Amino acid sequence: MAIENQELRKAGLKVTLPRVKIYQILEQAEAGEHFSAEDIYKLLMSAGEDVGLATVYRVLTQFEAAGLVSRHHFEGGHSVFELARDDHHDHMVCVKSGVVREFNDPRLDALLDEIAEKNGFTITDRTLYLYGVSKDAEEK
């Protein structure tokens, strides 16, 4: 049985061709790669798959509710998806090109824990988005 089928069943979702195809796209993403619903739709179309954009949105919403994917809402209404993972990471977003880069810095984690502790908090979850202009976009 394919891993995608197992993951869908574990999440309580029926195994359908659109769900499997969308999960495969997300699973085969390179490290740090994020996809919008439109990106996934275009990839499906270029692969000759007959899956509508509304279906892509519906499946991604189901995946999010089942805990299979994480949705990130960036400024300007830009939402992207990635498979939910156990490792924590933060994001840098280029305001010129829209490129999203992941990063993780243990020094930042320690500093945020220290700040929280000084203020009587224990961090249980966090989201950090840094906005700026990437070197690649600056040079264009």
N, C-alpha and C positions, 0 to 999 in steps of 0.2 A: 504494500500500500504506500502511495506517495506521501511524503512528509506533509505536503500541503493539505491532503485529505485528513490526516491525523490532527493537524493543528485546527482545522475548521471544526471537526467533530468535537475535539476537546473544548473548544469555545462554545459549543452548543449550536453550531450553525450547520445547516444542511449543505452537503457538498454539491455545488452546481458549477457548471463550466465557467460562467463569469467570475464567480468567487475564486475558483482555482487559478484562473488566468491572472486576475488582479493580484492575488497573493504571490504568485510566481514573480511578477514584475517587482513587487516590493522586496521579495526575498533575494532577488538577484541584483539589487541595487548595490553599487559600490559603497564602501564605507563613507559615511557622511552625505550620501546622496539623498535628496528629498524630492518627492513628486507631488505636483498639484493634481487634482482630478483631471484637468485638461491634459496634462502631460501623460497620464496613464491612458486616457482615451486615445490620444494620438499614437502612443506605442501599440495599443491594441489594433487600431486601424491599419497601421503600417505592417502589422503581422497578419493582416487579413481576417482578423476576428470581428464578428458581427455583434458588438456590444455597444449599446447606446450610452451617451454621456450621462443621462439620468440614471441608468443602471450603475455606472461607475460611482456616482455620488451616493446612491443608495447603499451599495456594497461597502464603500469606505465608512459610511455612517454606522453600518452594522458592525464592521470590524472594530471601529472605535468603541462602540458600546460593549463589545465582547472583550475588549482589552488587547486586541491583536495589533492595533496600530496606535500611534500617537499623532495627534493633529497639532500643528503649530500655527498660530495665527500671527502673522507678521503685519506691521503697519501697512496701510494701503489696501487692506482687505485680502492680502496674499496669504492663503492657507496651503500648507504642504503636509504631506504624510510620510511617516516612516514606520517600519515595524517596531513595535514596543520591545524595548530591551531592558535588561536589568541594570546595565551600566549607566551612570549619570553623565550627561554632557550638556554643554551650553552651546549657544549659537551666535555667530556673527553674520550680519546681513548687510550686503552691499546695497546702498540706496540707489546707486546708479544702474547696476546690472541685475540686481535681484538675486545674485549668487548667495547661497547659504553655506557657511562653513561651520563644522562642529569643532569644539575644543573642550578639553578637560585639563584643569590645572589644580593639582593637589594643594598648592599654596592658596589659591582662591577658596577652595573648600575649607581649609583650616581657618582662614581669615573670617569667612562667613560664620563658621561654627563659633569662633571666638566672640564675634559681634553679637550673635544670638545669645550666647551664654551670659555675656555682660548685661544683656537686657532681659534676662530671665526667660529665654525662649529655648526650645529645642526644635531644630529644623527637621520637619518631616518630609518636606518636598519643596522644590523651588524651580523657578523658570527664569533663566537669564538670557536676554537677547541684547546683543550689542549692535548698534547701527552705525555705519560709517561708509567709507568709500574704499574698496579694495585697490591694491596697487595696480592690478590689471586694468580696472576701470579708469583709474587716474591717468594711466598712460595713453588712453584712447582719445 
